[in-house]
Amino acid sequence: MFLSYIVMGMAIITAAVLQYPLAEHFSTSRFLPEIIHYGPLEMSLERNGQDGMVNFLIRKAGHFVMYSFLAIFLMIVFQIRPYVVKISFVLASIGALGAMDEMVQAFLPERSSLLMDVFVDIAGGCFGVILFLLLIGSHSNVPKVKGKIVG
């Protein structure tokens, strides 16, 4: 259970950092592509400027990271066996939450609702599940004697 608190703490810290105007600190055109095609949107340095492009990229990376943390948290919290059912349930939950998030954004001014964002959320969830399985898998090979870790 302690691990779930660590994951939630990291998610809260990430959410707080994403609220900070990072575009001012990373605005340099040498790292930015000229044009980004994202679903029906076309982001360009000419039209959106450096701050707009950096803000866009940070927001999308933030979605990916937050949904990765959410997937790890759900993998810890849900005690479902077999793992195939658990993973399916976690990814379905991530997809449903991402879709609801986009539906809410459709009604907010200054926000856009895109199906591509749901795919980014699901990709983040898949990354979180894979990361969780790699971390758990690395600990499953440790020899145990009567429930205690040896070594």
C-alpha positions in Angstrom: 0.0 0.0 0.0 3.0 2.3 0.6 3.8 2.1 -3.1 0.4 3.4 -4.0 1.1 6.5 -1.8 4.4 7.1 -3.6 2.8 6.8 -7.0 0.0 9.2 -6.0 2.5 11.6 -4.5 4.5 11.6 -7.8 1.3 12.2 -9.7 0.3 15.1 -7.6 3.8 16.6 -7.9 3.7 16.1 -11.7 0.2 17.8 -11.9 1.6 20.8 -9.8 4.6 21.1 -12.1 2.4 21.1 -15.2 0.5 24.1 -13.8 3.7 26.1 -13.8 4.2 28.2 -17.0 7.1 26.0 -18.3 6.9 27.4 -21.8 8.9 30.5 -20.7 11.9 28.3 -19.7 11.9 25.9 -22.7 11.2 28.3 -25.5 13.9 27.6 -28.0 13.3 26.8 -31.6 16.3 24.5 -32.0 14.3 21.7 -30.1 11.0 22.4 -31.8 9.7 21.0 -35.1 8.4 23.5 -37.6 5.0 21.8 -37.9 3.2 19.2 -35.8 0.1 17.4 -37.2 -2.0 16.2 -34.3 -5.3 14.8 -35.5 -7.2 17.6 -37.2 -4.9 20.2 -35.7 -1.8 21.6 -37.3 0.5 23.3 -34.9 3.3 25.4 -36.4 5.9 27.8 -35.1 4.7 30.5 -37.4 1.1 30.4 -36.3 1.4 29.4 -32.6 4.8 30.7 -31.8 7.4 29.1 -29.6 5.4 29.4 -26.4 2.3 27.9 -28.0 4.3 24.9 -29.4 6.1 24.3 -26.1 2.9 24.6 -24.1 1.2 22.1 -26.5 4.0 19.6 -26.2 4.1 19.9 -22.4 0.4 19.4 -22.0 0.4 16.3 -24.2 3.4 14.9 -22.3 1.6 15.7 -19.1 -1.4 13.7 -20.2 0.8 10.7 -21.0 2.6 10.9 -17.7 -0.5 11.4 -15.6 -2.3 8.5 -17.1 0.9 6.4 -16.7 0.8 7.1 -13.0 -2.9 6.4 -12.9 -2.4 3.0 -14.5 0.3 2.1 -12.0 -1.9 3.2 -9.2 -4.9 1.1 -10.5 -2.6 -1.9 -11.0 -1.6 -1.6 -7.3 -5.1 -1.0 -6.0 -7.1 -3.5 -8.0 -6.6 -7.0 -6.6 -8.0 -8.9 -9.5 -6.7 -12.3 -10.8 -5.7 -13.3 -13.5 -3.5 -10.5 -14.6 -5.0 -10.5 -18.1 -8.4 -9.5 -16.6 -6.7 -7.0 -14.3 -4.8 -5.3 -17.2 -7.9 -5.3 -19.3 -9.9 -3.6 -16.5 -7.2 -1.0 -15.9 -6.9 -0.1 -19.6 -10.7 0.0 -20.0 -10.8 2.3 -17.0 -8.1 4.5 -18.4 -9.9 4.7 -21.8 -13.2 5.5 -20.1 -11.7 8.2 -17.9 -9.8 9.7 -20.9 -13.0 9.8 -23.0 -14.9 11.4 -20.1 -12.2 14.0 -19.8 -12.5 14.9 -23.5 -16.3 15.1 -23.3 -16.0 17.6 -20.4 -13.4 19.6 -22.5 -15.9 19.8 -25.4 -18.1 22.1 -23.2 -15.3 24.3 -22.0 -14.3 27.5 -23.8 -10.6 27.8 -24.7 -10.3 23.9 -24.7 -10.6 21.4 -27.5 -11.9 17.9 -27.4 -9.9 15.5 -29.6 -10.0 11.8 -30.0 -6.2 11.9 -30.3 -6.0 12.9 -26.7 -7.9 9.8 -25.7 -5.3 7.8 -27.6 -2.5 9.6 -25.8 -4.1 8.8 -22.5 -4.5 5.1 -23.4 -0.8 5.1 -24.6 0.2 6.5 -21.2 -1.9 3.9 -19.5 -0.2 1.1 -21.5 3.2 2.5 -20.6 2.2 2.6 -17.0 1.0 -1.1 -17.1 4.2 -2.2 -18.8 6.3 -0.3 -16.3 4.4 -1.8 -13.4 4.8 -5.3 -14.9 8.6 -4.8 -15.4 9.0 -3.5 -11.8 7.0 -6.4 -10.3 8.6 -8.9 -12.6 12.1 -7.8 -11.5 11.1 -8.6 -7.9 9.3 -11.9 -8.5 12.6 -13.7 -9.1 13.9 -13.0 -5.6 14.1 -16.3 -3.6 11.7 -16.5 -0.7 11.6 -18.7 2.4 8.3 -18.9 4.3 7.1 -15.5 2.9 10.4 -13.7 3.7 12.8 -12.4 1.1 16.2 -14.1 1.3 19.4 -12.2 0.5 
